[in-house]
Amino acid sequence: MKRSSENILFYGVAGSPILHSKSPQLFSLFSNERASLGHYGRFLIKTEEELRYLLSHFPLQGLNITSPLKEKALGCADTCEKEAKIIGAANLLVREEKGWRAYNTDYTALRLLIGKTGVSAGSSVLIAGAGGAARAAALAARDLNFSVTLTNRTEEKGRRTASELGIRFQPWDESRKAFPLMITALPGQADALSDHKEFDGIIIDAAYPSSKTTREASKRGLYVLSGEEWLIEQGKASYAIMTGFQPSEEDISSGRLKSISLPGLPVILCGFMGSGKTATGYHLKKKGMSLYSTDNELSKRAGSSVHEAFRALGEGKFRRMEAEIVGEGALFGFDVIDSGGGLWMDSDLHNIIPAGVSVFFLWNTPEKAAERGQNRPLIQGKSIDSVKKRYEERLPVYFSLSDAVLLSDLLHPDEMARRIDSEMKTIQKLIDS
């Protein structure tokens, strides 16, 4: 059955690295019975240029923002909430009539998490870090009438951030004994406790899914509100703003999120014609990964080029041959699978994909597809409106199937291969930790 992206709502999360993000699972849990609400996916994005292109060309309704884009996201918005403006960073962009509006739901989450600690207003709280999440934590604590101090390993940046927020700065090496609460907005590999054996208060930790600070605090028997709990609270606030619905009341716990498995090899490359799947697969092969091409296999079986086979067999028989190749399962023994653009339109094939496989959607616009695919039999001699119609049928399928999306209009296949390789290595480190 043909589907169109018209009237389908798309949501997502953007950043790098991104494959570890559990935001899609959270969105699904929050939606519960509202399965028709829309699709939610991950966008592997590093630069402001990519973010602006995505916001301008992809039919998104809402987009969560993670590192390294929170400060850049604020500059991409047409309007913003007061807290986001003060913090100087946004972790949510929502499409409204007047354009994109920026929010900071880290601020909302921190107000709730601070309340959960039981530490009374007026107490001293230490913020470790000087990025967007740290600024959100500092503002939340200040607005709840805490005495706020900021610390950071890079002293110049820390002092500048503290000055901008009107709070005290404390050098990294000074004692933390006087603080009953520390909010750490540091990367997972950083440890806010390693140099401070004297700290015996409560910790709110931003990092997930793996944090040295949380592990060290647990060893000491300290009370910790983990990065997963921070994620859940800001996710609830984001969900309500994006969709207009309150999240499901179903129990959504940190432990439940930790039980969600991470994707891994093999990698499937999917996408519309002209998106660079074959070239990206070639560059991944150069990095030492084994490569399987469904087009090459079909060409061997047909005894002709894949384009000639499409013309000779017709689309129906061509798709049946593709389905036979997938059904045999040999392709899943390779590290990378370069799959034909129309292959995954057969929803029955989705059930054949083994658990744990990573699907990367190389997204391009229909205009770019028409430009690059002029000699493809599927669109040769067709109008741009015809190409757009086929694109709109496929977009929801590619997006819902994918684990991460790359912007192939802007990225060379070599760069897409580098990012995919980096994501897989990051996932392996998380699995090994």
N, C-alpha and C positions, 0 to 999 in steps of 0.2 A: 504494500500500500504506500502511495506517495505521500510524503509529508512536506510541509513548507515551513520556513522560519517565520512567516508572517503570523502575528498574534502570539508567538511563543516568546516567553520572557527568558532572557539569559542573564545570569548572575555569575560572579566569579571572584577570585582572589589573585592578585598580581604581585610578583616579587621574584627574588633569586637568592638562594635556592628556593624551590617551590614544591617539589615532588613529595616532600615530607608533610606538607600542610594537610591537616585534618579538617579544614574548613568545609570541603564538600560533604564529608560525613556528618558534620554538625548541622549543615543546612538541611540535609535529609532527615536527621533526627528531629530538628525543630519543626519541619513540615509535617511529619507524621502521616496523617491521612490526606494531606493536601498534595498528593503526588503530581497533580497537574499544574502546580504553581509555576514551575519552570525548571530550567536546567542550570546547574552550578558547576563550574570547572576552574582549573588552575591555569594561569597565564605566566609563562616563564619570561619575565621582562626585567631588563636591567637599567634602561635609560629613560630619561624624560621624553625623548623623541619617540620611543616605542610606546610609551604610555599615552602620549597625545594621539598617536596614530590609531591605537586601539580604541580610545574613547570616541574618535571621529568616524571610524569605519566599521566597527563591530556593533551589532544591535544589542548592546548591553543595557540593562535597567539599573544594575547596581554592581559595584566593584569594591571588595575589601582590598586594602593595601598593606603590604608588609615590607620588610627591609629589602632593598635599600631605597625605597620610593616614597616614604611617608612625607618627607619635606617637599619632594618634587610634586607629589599629588596635590598639595595645597595650591601650588602655582598653576596647576592645570584646571582648577575649579573656576566656575564663573561667579559663584557665591559661596559663603562658608558660615558655619555656626560660630558663635562667639568664642567658645572654648578652643576650637580648632585654630582660630586666628591667634589667640593668645599663646597657645602652645607652639604654633608655627609648624604644625604637622597634621596630616590627616590620615586616618586608617580606613576611611570609607568615603566613596563617591557615589552619589545617587543622581540619576537623570531626572530632571524636573522640567517644567515647561520653559523656564528661562535658562536652561543649560544644566551643567553639572554642579551639584552642591556638595561641599566638603563637610565631613563630620569627624569628630575624634571620640570613638566609643571606648578607647582605652581610659579616658577620663571617667566615663560612666562606670566602667568595670572597677576602677580603683576605688571609687567612692563606696561601692558595695563591698569589696574585699577588705578595705580598711575597717568597715563596720563589723565584719565577721571576726576580726582579730580580738575584739573586746578591749583594745587599748583606748583609753579615754582621751577625749578631745583636750587639747592643751599640752599633751605629752610631746616629747621630742621624737621626730622621725627622720631617719637618714635615707636619702635617695642616692643609690650608687649608679652612676651613668650620667650621660649628658645629651643623649639623642632624643628623638621624638617621644618614645615611651617614658623616658625619665622625666621629661618636661610635663607630660600628662599626669604622671604620678605626683610630681611636686605641686602642680596646680590643684589636683584633687585633695591632697593632704592640707594644703594651705586654706582651701575653701571650707574644709571641715574643722578649721581652727586649730590645727596642729602647729607646733613650732618646727619648721622645716629647714633642714640642712642638706646640702648637696655635696657629694664627693665624686671624684673622677680621677683615673690614672693619669690622663692628660690634663695637667693642671690648668693650662691656659684656656682650653675649651670649657672645663668645668667652672672656672671663675667667670667666664663670659656668660655662660648659661645661668649661673646663679644670680649674676648681676641683672640680667634681662628679666628674670622672674622676681627679683626683689627678695631673695632669700640668702641665707648665710652659706658660705663655702667652707669646707673643711678639707685640708690635704689628705690624700689617700692613706698615708702612714699613721695618722693620728688615731688614738684609741676610740673604739666604738662602744665602749662599756656603758656610756651614759644614755644610749638609745634603746628604748624598749621595743622599737619597731624599725626594721630596715626593709626598704623596697628596692630590689635590685633589678635594673633594666639593662643588664649586660648580656652579651652573647653567651650561648650555652657553654662554650669552652673556657670562659672566664670564671674565676672563683672569687666571690666577694669576701669569702671567709678565710682564704689561705693565709693571709698575713695578719689575721685578727682572731686569735684563739680566745681572746677575752670576751668576745661578743656572745651574749646568752639570751638575746631577745627573740622576738618573732620575726619571720621573714615572709615577704610576698615576693615571689620570683616570676619574672616575665618570660624566661627562656623555656622553650619546649622544642622537641620532645625529649631532649637530653640536656641536663644542666649539672655542671660540677658543683655549683652552689647548693642546689637542692640535695644532691647526694651527700655532700659534706655535712650539711645541716642535719640530715637524717641520722648520720653516724653519731652526731653529738646529742641526738635526742631533742633537737629544737623543733618547735612548731613551725611548719612551712605551709603556706598556700602556694601551690605549684603553678608553673606556667600553663598547664592544662586548665587549671581553674580560672586563671586570668583569661585564657582563650575562650572558655565557655561563657563567661560573663560579658566580655566585649562582643562575642558572637550573638548572644541573645539580643543585645541592644542594636547591633547592626541589622539583624534579621527583621526586627520590628520596623526599623526605619525603611529598609529596602522594600519590604513586601506589604507593609500595612497590617500584618498579622502579628499577634503575640506568639512567641515560640510555644511549642507543645509542652504540656506539663509533665510529660514522661520523664522519668529520672534520667538525667544526662550527667554522668559523673566523670571525674578525672580518670578513675580506673577503667571505665568503659572506653574512653578515648585511647588509653594506653594499649588496650587489647586489639585495636584495629591494626592489621598487618600492613607493612610497607610494600609497595610494588618493587619489582626487580626485573631481571632478565627472563625471557627475551624482550627486546624492544620492538614494538610494531610501529612503523611509520605509516600514517594514513593522511589523506587530504585530497583536495580537488586537483584536477590536472594543472600542471605548471607550477606546483608548489615546491618542487625541488626534492621530492622523496628519493628518487634514484641517485641524484648527486650527493645527497646527505648520507644515504646508505654507503656509497662509495667512500666517503671521507671517514665514516665510522669503521669501515673495513680496513682503511689505512692505519687506524689506531689499534688494530689487532683483533677486532671483533669479526666473527664469522657472519656472512651475509647470505640471505635467501631472498630472491626476487620472484614474486608470483608471476610477473610479466615474462621474465626470462623462462620460467618453467612452462608457462602456457605456450610461448613461442616455440620451444623445443617440441612439445606435443603436437602443435599444429603444423610444424614444418615450415613456418614462415615468420616474418616479423610480427610483432604483436598488433601493429596497426593494420597490416594485411589480413591477419587472422580476424580482427574485429569486422573488417569490411566483408570478408568471405563468409564468416559464420553468422553474422548478424548479432545484435546485442544479446538476445535471449540465450542462444547457444553458447556465446562467449562467456556469459555470466555463469552458466551451468558448469563449464569447464573450470572456471575459477573456484566455484564452490567445491568441486571434486578435489581440487588441489588442497584446499583448506581442510576438507573432511578427512583426508589421508593422514594429516597431522605431522608429516615429516618436517614442515617448516618451523615447528615449535622447538626443534632441536638446535636451532641456530641462535646466535646472539641478537641479530638484527633481521627484521622482516620488512622488506620494501613491498608494500601491498598495493594492488591496483586501486585506482580512485573510486571505482564503483562497487568493489567487492563487498564492502561492509554494509551496503544498502540491503542486503539479505539478512534480516534480523536473526534468522535461525543460526547463522554462522557465529553470532556473538556468543552463543552458548558453548561453542567449541573451544573458545579461547581459554587456556588454562588459567587457574587462579594465580595471582601474583605477577602476571605479565604487565609491562608498562607500555601504554599506548600514547604516542606523541602525535598530536594533530598539527601538521604544518599548514597553518591557515594563510590563505591568500584571498584577495578580493576578486569578485567575478571579472572586473575590468582587467586585472593583472593576468588572470587565467586566460581570458580571451586573447590578450596580447602575446602571451608565451605559448599558447596552444593552438595557434592558427592552423597548423598542419595535422592536428589530432582529428581523427574521423568523427568523434563524437560531436565536435563543434565546428568542423570545417564548413565554411559557407553559411553558418548559422548567424542570426542576428544577436546583438548583445542582450536583447530581452530574452532570447531563448537560452543563452548561457546563464543569465541571472536566475531564470526559472529553475534550471537544473541545479544551480548552486544553492538556491533556497531550499530545495528538497533535501539536499545532502547535509547542509550545515548542522541541523539538529542531531543528525545521526553521528557525524564525526565528533561533535562537541560532547554529546552524552557518553560516547564510547571512550573518550580520551582521558588520560591521567594528567596531561599537561599540553598546553598550546604554545606554539612558537609562531612569531610573525614573519612568515617567509617573504613577504613583500619587501621587508627592510633588511633581512639577514641573508648573507651568503651561505650556501650549503655547508661550507667549512666551519663557519661560526655556529650554525645550528648543530653540527656534529660535536663541536667542542662543548656546547652547553649541555647536550644530552649526555655526553661522556662524563662531564663534571657532576651532573645530577645523579648518575648511577654510582659514581664514586662516593658522593655524599651519603646516599642511601646505604651503601655498604658499610661506611664508617658507623652509621647509626645502628645498623644491625649488629656490628661487632662490639659496640660499646656496652 
